[in-house]
Amino acid sequence: MYPEPVQAGVAVKGDTAVVLVGNGGDQTIDYLQFVHSGFPAINARGINLPPDGIVAIPVPVGTTGLQLSNYTSVGRPGTY
């Protein structure tokens, strides 16, 4: 699953909820991976989340056990 971040002024689909993710670091985040009770993982790519920013990621309603697994910052590869 590869959701696009929620954009201002655009409605969220009725079968999704949103997870708010904040960046308290000093680098811009460009990828988030969430694991949950089912498969596949939820991968948000190219999100461009700046320091002190917040992004809303849509996830299917009913998703349980959701947790952030990995992230990468712009210009730096992630480790898995």
GUTI-192097 format. One line per 10 residues: number of its first residue (from 0); their letters; for each residue x, y, z of N, C-alpha, C. Coordinates in steps of 0.05 Angstrom, whole numbers, plus 32768, in hexadecimal, padded with zeros to 4 digits. Layout:
# GUTI-192097
NUM = a = X/Y/Z/X/Y/Z/X/Y/Z; ... $
# end
This chain:
# GUTI-192097
0 = mypepvqagv = 8011/7FE9/8000/8000/8000/8000/8012/8019/8000; 800C/802B/7FEE/801C/8043/7FEB/800A/805C/7FEC; 8002/8065/8003/7FF0/807C/8005/7FFF/8096/8000; 7FF0/80A9/7FF4/7FFA/80C4/7FF0/7FF3/80D4/8009; 8004/80E6/8012/7FFD/80F7/8029/7FE4/8107/8023; 7FD4/810D/8037/7FBC/811D/8034/7FC4/8139/802E; 7FB6/8145/801A/7FBC/8161/8011/7FA5/8173/801C; 7FAD/818C/8023/7F99/819F/802C/7F84/81A3/8017; 7F6B/81A4/801F/7F54/81A8/800D/7F4B/8190/7FFE; 7F58/8179/8002/7F50/8160/7FF4/7F43/814E/8008 $
10 = avkgdtavvl = 7F2B/8143/8002/7F1D/8132/8014/7F2B/8117/8018; 7F28/810C/8030/7F33/80F2/8036/7F1D/80DE/802F; 7F25/80C8/8023/7F11/80B3/801B/7F03/80A9/8034; 7EEA/80A1/8030/7ED9/8098/8047/7EE3/807E/8054; 7EF3/806E/8046/7EFC/8055/8051/7F18/8057/805D; 7F21/8070/8062/7F3C/8074/806D/7F3B/8085/8086; 7F4F/8082/8096/7F54/8093/80AD/7F6F/80A0/80A8; 7F77/80B3/80B8/7F92/80BF/80B4/7FA3/80BB/80CE; 7FBC/80B8/80C9/7FD0/80B6/80DE/7FE1/80D0/80DB; 7FE3/80DF/80F1/7FF3/80F7/80F0/800F/80F0/80F9 $
20 = vgnggdqtid = 8023/80F9/80E9/803F/80F4/80EF/804D/810F/80F1; 805B/8113/8107/806A/812C/810A/8088/8126/8109; 8097/813A/8100/80B4/8137/80FD/80C1/8149/8111; 80CC/813E/8127/80DA/814D/813B/80F8/814E/8137; 8101/8143/8121/811D/8142/811B/8126/815B/810B; 813F/815A/8101/814A/8171/80F3/814E/816B/80D5; 8143/8155/80CB/8146/814E/80AF/812A/8149/80A3; 8127/814E/8089/810E/814A/807C/810A/812C/8076; 80F3/8122/807D/80EC/8105/807A/80DE/8102/805F; 80E7/80ED/8050/80DA/80E9/8035/80CD/80CE/8033 $
30 = ylqfvhsgfp = 80CF/80BC/8047/80C3/80A1/8045/80BB/8098/8061; 80A4/808D/8063/809B/8080/807C/8090/8064/8076; 8097/8051/8086/808C/8036/8083/807E/802E/809E; 8065/8026/809B/8056/801D/80B2/8050/7FFF/80B0; 8054/7FF0/80C5/804B/7FD5/80C6/8031/7FD4/80D6; 8022/7FBF/80D2/8008/7FBC/80E0/8001/7F9F/80E2; 7FE9/7F99/80EB/7FE1/7F7D/80EF/7FDE/7F6D/80D6; 7FDD/7F7A/80BF/7FDA/7F6C/80A5/7FF1/7F71/8092; 7FEE/7F69/807A/8002/7F6E/8066/7FF4/7F7B/804E; 8002/7F8A/803D/801E/7F92/803F/8022/7FAA/8051 $
40 = ainarginlp = 803B/7FB2/8055/8041/7FCA/8065/8036/7FE2/8056; 8032/7FF7/8065/8029/8011/8059/8041/8022/8055; 8047/802A/803C/805F/8039/8035/8057/8054/802A; 805E/8069/8037/8059/8084/802E/8073/808F/8023; 8074/8094/8009/808D/809D/7FFC/808B/80BA/7FF3; 80A2/80C7/7FF2/80A3/80E2/7FE7/8092/80F6/7FF7; 8091/80F3/8011/807F/8104/8020/808A/8120/8027; 80A4/8124/8027/80B1/813E/802B/80A7/814B/8045; 80AB/813D/805C/80A3/8147/8076/80BA/8156/8083; 80B8/8171/8084/80CE/8181/808E/80D0/8180/80AD $
50 = pdgivaipvp = 80E6/8188/80B8/80E8/818A/80D6/80D1/819B/80E1; 80C7/8192/80F7/80B0/819F/8105/8097/819F/80F4; 8095/818E/80E0/807D/818C/80CF/806C/8175/80D7; 8054/8174/80CC/8041/815E/80D1/8035/8156/80B6; 8031/813C/80B3/8025/8131/809B/800F/811E/80A3; 7FFA/811C/8093/7FE4/8109/8098/7FE6/80F3/8083; 7FE8/80DA/808C/7FEA/80C3/807A/7FD0/80B3/807C; 7FC1/80AF/8066/7FA9/809F/8067/7FAF/8081/806A; 7F9F/8074/807B/7FA1/8057/807E/7F85/804C/807E; 7F82/8033/8076/7F67/8026/8076/7F5B/8026/8091 $
60 = vgttglqlsn = 7F41/802C/8093/7F32/802A/80AC/7F33/800D/80B5; 7F38/8009/80CF/7F39/7FEE/80D9/7F56/7FE3/80DC; 7F6A/7FF2/80D3/7F86/7FEA/80D5/7F8C/7FE9/80F3; 7F98/7FD3/80FC/7FA0/7FD0/8118/7FBD/7FCA/811A; 7FC8/7FCF/8131/7FE4/7FCA/8136/7FF7/7FDB/8126; 7FEE/7FF2/811E/7FFE/8004/810D/8016/8010/811C; 802D/800E/8111/8045/801B/811D/8059/8022/8108; 8067/8038/810D/807C/8041/80FA/8093/802D/80FC; 809B/8023/80E5/80B0/800F/80E4/80CB/801B/80DA; 80CA/802B/80C5/80E2/8037/80B9/80DB/8052/80AE $
70 = ytsvgrpgty = 80F0/8062/80AB/80ED/807C/809D/8108/8083/8091; 8108/8094/807D/8121/809E/8072/811F/80BC/806F; 8136/80C9/8070/8136/80E6/806C/8142/80EC/8051; 813C/8104/8047/8145/810C/802D/8164/810B/802C; 816E/80FE/8017/818B/80FC/8013/8199/80E7/8024; 818A/80D8/8035/8197/80C4/8045/8187/80AA/8043; 8193/8094/803B/8184/807B/8039/817D/8071/8055; 8167/8061/8056/815F/8055/806F/816D/803A/8073; 816B/8031/808C/8176/8017/8092/815E/8006/809B; 815F/7FED/8093/8148/7FDB/8099/8153/7FC3/80A7 $
# end
